Amino acid sequence: GWVRDKLLGRTSDDVDISVDNMSGVEFGECIKAYMEQKDGTEVKMGVIQANPDQSKHLETATMRLGEHEIDIVNLRTESYSEGSRIPTIAIGTPTEDAERRDFCMNALFYNVNTGAVEDWTGRGLDDLLTNRLVRTPLPPSVTFLDDPLRLLRAVRFAVRFNFAIDDAVVAAALEPAVSSALATKISRERVGKEFEGMLSGSCADVPKALGYFRVMNLLNIIFGTGACVPGVPWTGPWPSLSSLSLSLS
C-alpha cells in the first residue's frame, strides 16, 4: 500500500516490510534488539499468528517505529505435496511473492538498497498509472481462493481510486467455488470492515460499490439478503442502507 500510494501522490502510513532471508518475526526481533542497544528505546513487538483457515498464511510481526505502524513478513512461496490441499509455506523470491499478492498495483516493491521501485509482475506500474485497472497477478480464481476477502478489496480499491475492475475478476466472482468460499470462509467482522472502507473518506461512493456487488453477485453474501446460491445471479431486491448496520452485525 505504501508504494502504491506514494506513486499516486498520496500520504500513507500503511508500511509493510518484506524480508528475503528470515521470517518477519526474526527480523522484528533484530530491529527491537538494535533499537534498544542503540539508544535504549523500548520497542514493543506484537505477533499475529498464521491462521490458514482465515486465509492468514504468514506469521506477522507488528511494531511502532517513530510515527509509523509497520508489519513485517518474509517473502513467501507455497507448494503442495501430492494428495494434500494444505500448502507448505517457505521463503520465496520477489517474483513468487508478488504473484501471491491480491492485485498487480499492490505487488510493487520499493528496494531500500537501490532506491528503486520494482514491478515483478510486469503489470503493476501500468495498471496503477496508465490502465487504472484492478487486476490480479495470477488467474483471478486462484487469487480469490487464496483469500476470498480479496473480492471485496477489488471493489474497495475500484471505488477508492476510481479504477475499473478487470473483466476476468468479475467473471471469477461468479464462479461457484469462489463465491462459496467468500460466504463460508470469511467472518462477518472482516466483511464489515472491508465495506466500512467504502463508506468513509472523500472518495466514498456507495452507489458505485453496490453496483459492483450486483454485477459480481455479492449482494446476498454481504448483506445476508437471502441464502447464498453460488454462481446464481442475485435477482432479489436491493438492500436498504438503513438496515446496513444490522446486516453487517
Disulfide bonds with the S-S distance in Angstrom:
none
